[in-house]
Amino acid sequence: MKNIFFVLLGFVLFSNGVFAQLKTVKYTDGNQKLNGLSIAPKKGSKSKPGILILPAWKGIDTHAKQSAEQLSKMGYYAFVADIYGEGNYPTNTQEAGKQAGFYKNNVADYQRRIQLALNQLVKSGANRDNIVVIGYCFGGTGVLEAARAGMKIRGAVSFHGGLGRDTARVNNPITAKILVLHGADDTYVPAAEVAAFQQEMRDTKADWEMIYYANSVHAFTDPEAGNDNSKGAAYNEKAAKRSWKRMNSFLKEVFK
């Protein structure tokens, strides 16, 4: 029993140490308390580029935290957005689906939460004229909503995100550069949704790029998604590495 205790204690201490550089930032949306995570770059630059990270449907998770720390090492200010807010964090997939569904159906609320997190990224030290938003799954949908809203961002990177939008909404010009990194076998995003998204990009005169990864389904960048493609969501190491590398080159292009 004592050995188990020390193993668990060691795991907790290790986990805390891994993300020790991330600082909790408390902010609000009206009466709703929000808890984002901020990290400064390991090496600063005059241009002070910043990356806003929109997490997947379960909220701020290990994957989002790891991304923030990696981006910090690459020289970027990073901020992980809290979309749901204190008291609303999902504890299972059913709750996650309900929360994510609300914001997908109430786009103005989603866009407002993204903008509030964007403000915090700027407050942390990032140049408000040098911002890119990246997101995973539900967060990948969010980066497109940031671009559709005309937020002051230079680019948006969607990792296996939903691409749909209410067709009743007016298509406004999209000025941010768009990079969509998509699993070739992602059944969560129907072919009709992909086609509609691509037409939207043409109609809005966007500067966009969409890359497909072989043998990849939804959540292909998240190690915690398992490795069974038949479940519809699974990790693919090769696709994860390739997509991160492509994002890196995209950031260099956008921030040059």
LUMPANU-327200 format. One record per residue (C-alpha): x, z, y. Coordinates in Angstrom, 1 decimal, always signed. Example, Ala and Ser with C-alpha at 12.3 -4.5 7.8 and 13.67 -1.06 7.14 Angstrom:
REM LUMPANU-327200
X +12.3 Z +7.8 Y -4.5
X +13.7 Z +7.1 Y -1.1
REM end
This chain:
REM LUMPANU-327200
X +0.0 Z +0.0 Y +0.0
X +2.8 Z +0.9 Y +2.3
X +4.5 Z -2.4 Y +1.7
X +1.4 Z -4.3 Y +2.5
X +1.1 Z -2.4 Y +5.8
X +4.6 Z -3.4 Y +6.8
X +4.1 Z -7.0 Y +5.9
X +0.9 Z -7.1 Y +8.0
X +2.7 Z -5.3 Y +10.9
X +5.6 Z -7.8 Y +10.7
X +3.1 Z -10.7 Y +10.8
X +1.4 Z -9.3 Y +13.9
X +4.7 Z -8.7 Y +15.6
X +5.9 Z -12.2 Y +14.7
X +2.7 Z -13.8 Y +15.9
X +2.9 Z -11.9 Y +19.2
X +6.6 Z -12.9 Y +19.6
X +5.9 Z -16.6 Y +19.0
X +3.5 Z -16.7 Y +21.9
X +5.2 Z -14.1 Y +24.1
X +5.8 Z -16.6 Y +26.9
X +2.1 Z -17.4 Y +27.3
X +0.4 Z -15.3 Y +30.0
X -3.3 Z -14.6 Y +30.0
X -5.0 Z -15.7 Y +33.2
X -8.4 Z -14.2 Y +34.1
X -10.7 Z -16.3 Y +36.2
X -14.5 Z -16.8 Y +36.6
X -17.3 Z -19.2 Y +36.6
X -19.9 Z -17.3 Y +38.6
X -20.5 Z -14.1 Y +36.6
X -18.9 Z -15.5 Y +33.5
X -15.4 Z -14.2 Y +32.7
X -12.9 Z -16.7 Y +31.5
X -9.5 Z -16.1 Y +29.9
X -7.0 Z -19.0 Y +30.0
X -3.4 Z -19.1 Y +29.0
X -0.5 Z -20.2 Y +31.3
X +3.1 Z -21.0 Y +30.8
X +5.8 Z -22.2 Y +33.1
X +8.4 Z -24.9 Y +32.2
X +11.7 Z -23.8 Y +30.7
X +13.4 Z -26.1 Y +33.2
X +11.7 Z -26.8 Y +36.5
X +11.6 Z -30.1 Y +38.4
X +10.9 Z -31.2 Y +41.9
X +7.8 Z -33.1 Y +40.8
X +6.3 Z -30.0 Y +39.0
X +4.1 Z -31.9 Y +36.5
X +1.4 Z -30.0 Y +34.8
X -0.6 Z -30.4 Y +31.6
X -4.1 Z -29.0 Y +31.1
X -4.9 Z -28.4 Y +27.4
X -8.5 Z -28.5 Y +26.3
X -8.8 Z -26.8 Y +22.8
X -10.9 Z -27.8 Y +19.8
X -14.4 Z -26.6 Y +19.1
X -13.4 Z -23.1 Y +18.1
X -11.9 Z -22.3 Y +21.5
X -8.3 Z -21.3 Y +22.2
X -6.5 Z -21.4 Y +18.9
X -3.0 Z -21.4 Y +17.4
X -2.7 Z -25.2 Y +17.8
X -3.5 Z -25.1 Y +21.5
X -1.0 Z -22.3 Y +22.0
X +1.7 Z -24.1 Y +20.1
X +1.1 Z -27.2 Y +22.2
X +1.5 Z -25.2 Y +25.4
X +4.8 Z -23.8 Y +24.4
X +6.1 Z -27.2 Y +23.3
X +5.1 Z -28.7 Y +26.6
X +6.8 Z -25.9 Y +28.4
X +10.1 Z -26.7 Y +26.6
X +9.6 Z -30.3 Y +27.6
X +9.6 Z -29.3 Y +31.3
X +5.8 Z -29.1 Y +32.1
X +3.6 Z -26.4 Y +33.5
X +0.8 Z -25.9 Y +30.9
X -2.5 Z -24.2 Y +31.0
X -4.9 Z -23.7 Y +28.1
X -8.5 Z -23.8 Y +29.3
X -11.2 Z -21.3 Y +28.3
X -14.3 Z -23.3 Y +28.1
X -16.7 Z -20.9 Y +26.4
X -15.9 Z -17.6 Y +28.2
X -15.7 Z -14.0 Y +27.3
X -18.4 Z -12.9 Y +24.9
X -19.1 Z -16.5 Y +23.7
X -16.1 Z -17.1 Y +21.4
X -17.1 Z -18.6 Y +18.1
X -16.3 Z -16.7 Y +14.9
X -17.4 Z -19.4 Y +12.5
X -18.1 Z -23.2 Y +12.3
X -21.8 Z -22.7 Y +12.9
X -21.2 Z -20.9 Y +16.2
X -18.5 Z -23.4 Y +17.2
X -20.9 Z -26.3 Y +16.6
X -23.5 Z -24.6 Y +18.7
X -21.2 Z -23.9 Y +21.6
X -19.5 Z -27.3 Y +21.6
X -22.9 Z -29.0 Y +21.3
X -24.2 Z -27.2 Y +24.4
X -21.3 Z -28.5 Y +26.5
X -21.6 Z -32.0 Y +25.1
X -25.3 Z -32.1 Y +26.1
X -24.7 Z -30.4 Y +29.4
X -21.8 Z -32.5 Y +30.7
X -21.9 Z -31.1 Y +34.3
X -21.2 Z -27.6 Y +32.9
X -18.3 Z -28.9 Y +30.8
X -16.8 Z -30.7 Y +33.7
X -17.1 Z -27.6 Y +35.9
X -15.3 Z -25.5 Y +33.4
X -12.5 Z -28.1 Y +33.1
X -12.2 Z -28.3 Y +36.9
X -11.9 Z -24.5 Y +37.1
X -9.1 Z -24.5 Y +34.5
X -7.4 Z -27.4 Y +36.4
X -7.5 Z -25.2 Y +39.5
X -5.7 Z -22.5 Y +37.6
X -3.0 Z -24.9 Y +36.5
X -2.3 Z -25.8 Y +40.1
X -2.3 Z -22.1 Y +41.1
X +0.3 Z -21.5 Y +38.3
X +2.8 Z -23.8 Y +40.2
X +1.9 Z -27.3 Y +39.0
X +1.7 Z -30.1 Y +41.6
X -1.9 Z -31.0 Y +42.1
X -1.0 Z -34.6 Y +42.4
X +0.9 Z -34.6 Y +39.1
X -1.6 Z -33.6 Y +36.4
X -2.5 Z -34.9 Y +33.0
X -5.2 Z -33.5 Y +30.7
X -4.8 Z -33.5 Y +26.9
X -7.4 Z -32.3 Y +24.3
X -8.1 Z -32.0 Y +20.7
X -11.4 Z -32.8 Y +18.9
X -14.0 Z -31.3 Y +21.3
X -11.3 Z -31.0 Y +23.8
X -10.5 Z -34.7 Y +23.3
X -14.1 Z -35.4 Y +24.4
X -13.4 Z -33.2 Y +27.4
X -10.4 Z -35.1 Y +28.7
X -12.6 Z -38.2 Y +28.9
X -15.2 Z -36.3 Y +30.8
X -12.5 Z -35.2 Y +33.2
X -11.7 Z -38.9 Y +33.8
X -15.3 Z -39.9 Y +34.0
X -15.9 Z -37.2 Y +36.7
X -13.1 Z -38.6 Y +38.8
X -11.0 Z -35.4 Y +38.7
X -7.7 Z -35.5 Y +40.4
X -5.6 Z -36.3 Y +37.3
X -3.1 Z -39.0 Y +36.6
X -3.8 Z -39.3 Y +32.9
X -6.0 Z -38.2 Y +29.9
X -4.9 Z -38.0 Y +26.3
X -7.5 Z -37.5 Y +23.6
X -6.4 Z -36.5 Y +20.1
X -9.1 Z -37.3 Y +17.5
X -11.8 Z -36.6 Y +20.1
X -15.4 Z -37.6 Y +20.3
X -15.8 Z -40.8 Y +22.4
X -19.6 Z -40.9 Y +23.0
X -21.5 Z -40.5 Y +26.3
X -25.1 Z -40.6 Y +27.4
X -25.7 Z -44.3 Y +28.1
X -28.2 Z -43.3 Y +30.8
X -25.3 Z -42.1 Y +32.9
X -23.8 Z -44.5 Y +35.5
X -20.4 Z -45.8 Y +34.7
X -18.1 Z -44.9 Y +37.6
X -14.7 Z -46.4 Y +38.0
X -12.0 Z -44.6 Y +36.0
X -8.7 Z -44.3 Y +37.8
X -6.8 Z -42.0 Y +35.4
X -4.8 Z -43.7 Y +32.7
X -6.4 Z -43.2 Y +29.3
X -4.7 Z -42.7 Y +25.9
X -6.9 Z -42.2 Y +22.8
X -5.1 Z -41.3 Y +19.6
X -7.6 Z -41.8 Y +16.7
X -7.8 Z -41.4 Y +13.0
X -8.4 Z -44.8 Y +11.3
X -10.7 Z -43.0 Y +8.8
X -12.4 Z -40.6 Y +11.1
X -16.1 Z -40.6 Y +10.0
X -17.0 Z -38.1 Y +12.6
X -16.8 Z -40.9 Y +15.2
X -19.0 Z -43.8 Y +14.1
X -17.9 Z -47.4 Y +14.7
X -20.7 Z -47.9 Y +17.1
X -19.4 Z -45.0 Y +19.2
X -15.9 Z -46.5 Y +19.2
X -17.3 Z -49.9 Y +20.3
X -19.4 Z -48.4 Y +23.1
X -16.3 Z -46.4 Y +24.3
X -14.2 Z -49.5 Y +24.4
X -16.9 Z -51.4 Y +26.3
X -17.1 Z -48.5 Y +28.8
X -13.4 Z -48.7 Y +29.4
X -13.7 Z -52.4 Y +30.2
X -16.7 Z -51.9 Y +32.4
X -15.0 Z -49.1 Y +34.4
X -11.8 Z -51.3 Y +34.8
X -9.8 Z -48.4 Y +33.2
X -6.1 Z -48.6 Y +32.2
X -6.6 Z -47.6 Y +28.6
X -5.0 Z -47.6 Y +25.2
X -6.3 Z -46.7 Y +21.8
X -4.1 Z -46.2 Y +18.7
X -5.3 Z -45.8 Y +15.2
X -3.4 Z -43.8 Y +12.5
X -3.6 Z -44.8 Y +8.9
X -5.0 Z -42.5 Y +6.3
X -6.1 Z -40.1 Y +9.0
X -9.4 Z -38.4 Y +9.6
X -10.7 Z -35.9 Y +12.2
X -8.3 Z -33.1 Y +13.2
X -5.2 Z -34.9 Y +11.9
X -2.9 Z -32.9 Y +14.3
X -4.0 Z -29.4 Y +13.1
X -2.2 Z -27.9 Y +10.2
X -5.0 Z -25.4 Y +9.7
X -7.4 Z -28.2 Y +8.9
X -6.1 Z -28.5 Y +5.3
X -5.1 Z -31.7 Y +3.6
X -8.3 Z -32.9 Y +1.9
X -9.4 Z -36.1 Y +3.7
X -12.7 Z -36.1 Y +1.7
X -13.9 Z -33.1 Y +3.8
X -13.8 Z -35.3 Y +6.9
X -11.2 Z -33.2 Y +8.8
X -7.6 Z -32.8 Y +7.5
X -4.0 Z -32.5 Y +8.7
X -1.7 Z -35.6 Y +8.5
X +1.9 Z -34.7 Y +9.3
X +3.0 Z -38.3 Y +9.9
X +0.1 Z -39.0 Y +12.2
X +0.6 Z -35.7 Y +14.0
X +4.2 Z -36.5 Y +14.7
X +3.6 Z -40.1 Y +15.7
X +0.7 Z -39.2 Y +18.0
X +2.8 Z -36.4 Y +19.7
X +5.7 Z -38.8 Y +20.2
X +3.3 Z -41.4 Y +21.7
X +1.8 Z -38.8 Y +24.1
X +5.4 Z -37.9 Y +25.2
X +6.1 Z -41.5 Y +26.1
X +2.8 Z -41.7 Y +27.9
X +3.6 Z -38.6 Y +30.0
X +7.0 Z -40.1 Y +30.9
X +5.3 Z -43.3 Y +32.1
X +2.6 Z -41.5 Y +34.0
X +4.9 Z -39.0 Y +35.7
X +7.8 Z -41.4 Y +36.5
REM end
